[in-house]
Each structure stands twice: as C-alpha cells, then as structure tokens.
Amino acid sequence: MRGTQALVGRLKALPREAVDSFCAELGVKRIKDLPAAKLSEAKALVDKLEAEMRAAHQAPAEVDPFA
C-alpha cells in the first residue's frame, strides 16, 4: 500500500493524459486497483512518464541566427 501511495503522489504531478496512459498500459481503471505484483513495473512506467514530461517542457537552446 505504501508504494501505491508514493505512486499516487507522483502521478498527481503529471497531466491527466499521462495518468490515463499509465492506467491503460497497466490494465487498471484506478490506481488503487494496481496489483502489488505490478508495483515495480508501475514505478518504471512513472519514471518514464516523468522523463517524457521533463523533456517536453525543456526550452530549446536559443540559437543566434547571425552566428
């Protein structure tokens, strides 16, 4: 249960579409329905989703068009 609570906190920081993707990929409708056997897979998936969100929100490096 403790691991699931930690995941909930991390998932709340993500956009809804990321959470929907998480649930669909793990085959659950609600986070609390996640079986303990899938907890390590769920943690890896949250890591991946968080990395994708960080990459999407990084500002592109400014390029000097005259350089």
HELIX and SHEET records of a PDB file:
HELIX    1   1 ARG A    2  LYS A   12  1                                  11    
HELIX    2   2 ARG A   16  LEU A   26  1                                  11    
HELIX    3   3 ILE A   31  ASP A   33  5                                   3    
HELIX    4   4 ALA A   36  LYS A   38  5                                   3    
HELIX    5   5 LEU A   39  HIS A   57  1                                  19    
END                                                                             
